[in-house]
Amino acid sequence: MKRLSQTMLAASIAVAGLAALPQAHAAVQGYATLNGGTTGGAGGAVVYASTGAEINAAMCNRASDDTPLTIYVTGTINHANTTKYSGSCDTTAEEIQFKGVKNISLIGVGNAAVFDQIGIHLRDTSNIVLQNLHIKNVKKSGSPTSNGGDAIGMESGVYNVWVDHCTLEASGGESDGYDSLLDMKATTQYVTVSYTHYRNSGRGGLMGSSDSDDTNTFVTFHHNYYENMDSRLPLLRHGTAHAYNNYYNGIIKSGLNPRIGGKIKVDNNYFENAHNPLGTFYTTDMGYWDVSGNYFDPDTVVWEQSDSDKWFPAGPNPVSTTSISIPYSYTLDQVHCVPQIVTSTVGAGTGMLESDGSCSVTPTPTPAPTPTPTPTPAPTPTPVPTPTPTPAPTPTGENLSIGAGSDGSSKASGTSYGNVRDGDLSTYWAPSGSTGRVSVKWSSDTTISSVIIREAAGFEGNIGSWQLVNNDNGTVLATGSGAGAINFSSTSLSKVNFEILSSSGLATVAEFETYAGSAAPAPTPTPTPTPTPTPTPTPTPVPDTTFTVQENAAGFCAVEGAVENEHAGYNGSGYANTTNATDAGIDYEIYAPQAGYYELNVRYANGASDRPARILVNGQQQGNLGFSSTGSWSSWSDAGNLVLALNGGEQSLRIEAETSGGLANIDQVSITGLAPAAGDCAPGDSTNGGTPVEPEPTEPDPVDPSDPTEPTDPTDPVDPTDPSEPTDPSDPTDPGNGGIPPIGDGGDPACSELLTNPNMNWRESPSLTTDQEIVHCLATSLGRPVGFGSNATGGYDPLGNSNLVVITQGGSVSPEQQILNAISTPDYNWIVFDKDDFANRTELGMYRVGCDDADVLSALGGASPAECRDPQLWCSNHGVSSASCLETFFNDRLNDSSLNALKNKLIESNTTIDGRGTNATFIFSGFKIGADSSGASTHQSRNVIITNNRFEGVGHTEDHNLDPDMIRSTGESHDIWIHQNTFDTTGDSAFDVKVGAYNLTISFNKLVNVKRAALHGSSDSRTINEQITSTMHNNLFITTDDKFGDNAYNTLRRVPLIRRGQSHMFNNVFYGYRKDLLSVRVGGRVLFEDNMFLNNVNNSKGDDLNDWVETLLRDFREGGLEIKRSFVWYADDQCQAQGSPGDLTASHGSTPNMFSAYDGSSQNTINAYRFAAGSDLANYAFATAGKGGHTPYVSGYAADTASIIAAAPSGCQ
């Protein structure tokens, strides 16, 4: 099969109505729905363009100026490929101009439509849709110039425009040559701007260019993100506007600025890091505002009035100065959801995601309606051919660059040598000039005979002449020009250089792939023909390749059912058979080397009636397959062919049942296009995952490790307690290696060395030299959380703004103050500790930053600041014995709620505290993520990671007045990952969740003698806690034998005590927990799956198995508690299970399927690595939980599961 030509593809979609491409949504809201509505080119012809010339030609080749037309755009539109087209419309070579035309949609495909330094101008036009476009760096001065410096400009009779899911950006303000991102003037009306990202510009946009320009009105702004903007958000003269559910972060001068009678309704918007976000500014001609439901962050929003500068801010307590009636219906998201919703949906290339109006994100693509035939249809314009990109050749064997090292001669700002070997086409290296070198290197000689150079999207064709050089001896292996495949004689070397000798524009290398075998040479792409009024020839088709995925092979991730081989005729080892249920599905991961159109074919058998399915790519439906009956379960047929629009890089593919019969039996799927390949289903070694557990097994079957009749699975790892097998007796919390957690062989060698070499400090890597490179290493090696907190990236910004903060000792600023400085800003800060300064145990007390406070020193009996910072010094000077020193100091003298200087310090957004590689220990108290007062949020933090730290309390003091939680997530904070920390004898909680904090993942932590672990909601009356969501998995909870009989540990353990919210707990291991682990109250819900308890058979309370079955999980009061596949065992004092377990299965109230709320990546990872309760789960927990534990499966740097289990220590106490 040859790839569909552009003309054929246009016809197939326009006629059949396939949802293969993003279409203008039917979900336009706001003023653009009035005055006849805004539909763009819906119902008309569809054409494709990859140059400005082709866009202009498509507009001008219509039958008339109002014939509906949809133009899909791929590639980079710039001055070099934009020319004026003569015809029935008015176009220019300096901008994309919609002048004197109607009924057009201009829609980007995937993330591939970039307008570089060229703007879009609308004049004397109506019914226009601009969607999924990235427009950047349009200048009015300098070179080149376009559109008066506006990314989008509308003027002189413009009506009914919808700007949706666009990214508009500049690289500065007016002094740098830029004007506005979106201006409306000289009668522009009935406009909606939605899900659009404004960033890095001096001016957002205006409605009315002067005080006399008074006919610009009826504009809606909703779900937009304004980031790092000076002003004009918008500047509104005379007219009426409506702004709702927008997120403003980084307003430098002023924000929404109605003046001279302009009116704006402002509801449920979220403002932070903003100066004068709303008011009338730079004039005394006042405007008006109608405000409700907005959040102005009290810590980062500044209101400043100045009569001399004509500043009249609406705050600090904004109230309405007018009342505005909105003539259309709309749905408001709650304001606390706005940052999450907006940042997840805005901009081009984000999958056209939208809010569902209930604080969640849902993709809502809708296919363009099938045109209704008419007796005299308008002729379809001749589509302008898209230049065929260089195909990805099919290499032989493994890409040897993955896992190698790299270096080079120079690199442009924001690029990295490591990007050429990360398997990610969205990252790249570029030289700082027009020439340069990038190299791939190995630690030993490696034999290669071919190389593939792949350019980054938007920069194709920029590489000129080059040579490929054996660095070991200087031999030139090949020369040529342009990117693509390079074949040469088989050569053994340790480093190969790709040297760019000339280039046009920015020369980029997204991937420098190396292979032992040869790669098929890439044919030269057909040049883009110059647009002419006459039809242009169809581009020469490029040969495609077909990639086939069978069950249990690379790219096959999971089936919600089973892989079977009952019926004959299948290929491979069997076929995938889902359960008979609606929404049951099969998940695959596909790699596409570049964005484009690919064809899906599915081989299946169906001995029943039709079993239709929806096809989803990255969670977004792109079509349907019928899977009609084949006559029998042994008769196989092909379903398809369905055209898919794939982005470049990794993407998920899901086949999902539409009816209760489930899917047909699926033998294999085939993807045809530009060299598709298998993607990576989950982090780490997906072929060595944990024991998979189906979502609903028919009967619980716990593993009995002591039953000699238990059949042995030949794939099971050897028992680490077998004396014939060498074991590692060390406790993972004290690895004896400077706190460096063991990692597997995966990952980047330079990064692995930085992580594991105690003699290489954080800034001493010869390969990773920038903050971004080092933080990228730290983030990727840590992995990705699964569950509700899956969006947390902490201090890592993939856009390049990451800061590495190294905490040191011995300087003029204390380590605690350095930490406080770093956590008190929303900048992307990844905090680590100097490997030399913190090689040995070093106690850190965040309370110490309050030791200059007079009230604190008074509470310590007139102590000096030095005595406050050193409790042992204070005890020695005040006659307190060493044995009772800390108890007296912290729990007696400082047990005072008025000592505010000592309370937990606030962690701002975008922060990671990473203790890997060092031995820092936080004592007494820790941190709060967000803040609250009287049950309401006063500060919301988001995107926080706390990992590989040790927290030690000073004994549990009931209701200590300083509330010394180690980690408290509160105030509606969200996207939080608490991972692989150790908590020992904490004074209050290990990780409380309060006042509506949500989307937390708490994983692989170790808790030792923690009396109360995790409150979820501190008061029955606080309805805000309904939004609490947490995932707790693979944690190890230990009460040592000497504490088991202590009455202090008989009370509720709060794992968790939950009110109103919900928590999903799976694969946790508990030792020494005898009763009342959790409590479910006031509508709380807990899904408790595949967890295990171990209690010493020789315990001081005389408990037996029946006692524990009865009392461990009994405290259910109201809500839902679902307990599945969880058991309690007798154990010895080494935490090894004995005998048969007690079954804890129970169901109380109503509990939702929380797993179904996770993203696809989380579901795939959990399915691949979930354990059944038993010895493997226990040993995996013993090996990985807590600071210094082995790197677990959420990281691609993890060792395989069997190796980690074999490395588990002999006990858990």
C-alpha angles and dihedrals in degrees: 000000000000119000112266114265116240091252093051092047091050091051094046092054099039093049103033096037094226116177092224095124135039110271133193102278122239086222099087109145135187133033093338087072091064132071091048096321134260119270103146113198097344112148094019137096123303123221135168132229137181099175136050089242090059092049091052092046092050092053093048097045094064120116089245139355092264100043106126113251136173117202118196113204130205130170131020120318112205143148093274094062100035120093134165115262121210115220142087093326135061112246135163138201093232100061143002101264128195099192124158092352136112143195103032133142119198107193131175120224115232110315094321105097110093124165102201115198091333123105137208118241125195119194130161091354142121143192098032127158120198110186140168095000128144111210118181146173100002109173137201094191132032119031133345104016128194142170095356090294095300122128088210122010127184124186146147110029105348118160136176107008127163118199107187137171094355130145114220118184145156133186098236144331140292094298087059092054100264131118125183135335096220123007128181121191148142096040109333113161144166098029130155122196111190140168090000126146115222111188147164098002136125092224131034099189147286138235103213123016096221140008089267093052095092108152101079110107150127101060127154124203114188137161093001126145117224107192127177096348128156102209150311101082073169125331100209125195122189098327136095125254138172124213119185137161093004123146117223115190118164111017105173103186113000139336130199105017117183112178143166093027097322114147130203132182109216117190135163096352123148121225128186136152087022136144114208095340096183135023143070113301138183093013141059092223097102129219128199139237138198107204133187138152097005125145119219109186104234092208099052108023115092123197113196126177123200123173091189092054092040095242116159106173121191092224173100081068105015117207129177118269094186141013120242124193114212112214097206136058122252139165121236124214114218108266095240089062096052101092092049095043095045098045089048095053114026129102139023121311096026097114096261090275119176140187117266090212092250102083093274135103122238130175109233108180113163123195118241109262117262106257116251110241116245129194091247109028119193111256114260110246116243107260116234108238120250113229108252111244121232105275121239105250120228108248127204114243133340127346098247093196092074105094094013127110130252143196138163150182100271140336134216119241112285095016130105139202089228091061092075092066104036098092090239117120092193092069124061150165124239129177119247089242138022093287134041149131134252122183140194116211140182134203090240137022112294127191118229134166104176141036132194119204114199121191124216120260111271094025100069114144097020097110110091125180121351145167131214112219135192099230092200094068107003095250114156106231097185144345132204145113135270130019127292140079123349119192125189141152115300107272134185113216143139098224135025125194128211105200119193108210098180138004144174114225120341110345109214136186111197094173132012100194123189128195138183090218129053127272124221108254116252114242117235111264119246110258117248108259118231108257114251133171089253122078115278124222121265111257118256107267117245118225113256132212128218123223117198125200120200129185117289091009132113110298094025105109111170146335122210090225127022145300106247140177102193097118122057130235101057126130122236120004100327143303138279116255118187126206114268097260140111112264093018108142154166122243128211134175117219131189118211114187091214140002116277147103119307133179124233124207124178126197111211147154126219123181092176136055123304115307106193121197139194119229116221128190114194088346093306120114114238102171148317138263122205103210092200121191117292093194098253141017089254096053112090129201140169123252117200157352097215119171113224129192106222129188119225114271133018120354137167121241120196131184107201131186118243096195138046091258091074121216132323115257105282117212100176145333125224127202118197123194142073101356102303116190143177118294129211112268097198142355117280127012103339092191091063102049129144125274104298115231121201114230093245115022112188095230131017110246111181118192111251103206093193100047107109091199093060106117114243118236107217089217093058116108118249116270106265090213092062106112089220091062118073112238137192106239095187122113109244090225089065105036095166092230104099093278093297110150114227113251135191131247095268126099136045114328093221090052093046090053092050090051099045106031108090090193093058110077121208096270097038102083111121090210104037104055108149129068090244093053094047094046090046088056092049093047098046093045091050089053132208127302119241126215129024094345096052095121095062114117097155114193094357116102111186088202090069106261098113119136124203111214114193115197113216139183133224099041132110092269117065119236090245092054091047089053092048091051092051097046094047097073130067090225114120100267123173106192122205134164125246108261094219098043094047100035090117129044108294122181118222122190116190088196087072093078085070096052094104091061113114094219091053093050090047091053087056091055098264095317124175120245088251091056090048091054093047112047092185090056090049092049092048091050093046101045097251116147120244091240094059098029103106094038091053095043100047107021100036113027097030097039091110125120092208093067094093093162089070100049125111115296121239120248112210126214124289096029135138125188104196120182098181117137095018142071106233113149125197112217133202099352143009139190145317122221104211127347139250142188127200092345097311130104116255096171130018119203123186139184102033130157125190112184143163096005130134119227120191125184130202096240126298113287112187110242095351106198094232090055092223100199113165093220122007118183110196148137096061091300114161149178094056129160120195103185140173098343127143120230117191126186094330119199091229129350130344094217119354121187115207145162099021101313109162147178098046128158116198110187144164094358123147120220119191120190093339106160098197117020115175127005111193104198122000101215136038091223099057108099090181087080090072086087095058111121124172138168116207115186141158094004122147117222115190133184107184119231093252090058098042093088095040108117090220087072095050093081127086110303096204100223072166130337097195132191122188097329131088135244131188113208121186138157095009120148123213126192121185099009109136107172148356099021094167142008127213114201142163097009098322117152129208126184104199112189137167096351126144138207126205121191128178110256088214097057129158094237097056091235121164134199094269091054091056095045088054101043110027098080104015102113102097116141110157136348123032137321118176115182116190134174093348124136145177124224138190109245140184124242089273090063093250115147120244132195127342120331132238115246115236097187112144140143126210127174120329124320124181125229096257093179089068090060092062123097119257095258091055092047092050093048094047092048090051097048109026112125130212112238106272146084096315091055092048094049093045088054093047089052100044111027120102137011111328094019122139114281105266132221097275086077127070086219092066122116117239117283096251092054092050092049090049090053094054115125118250093252144009104229 
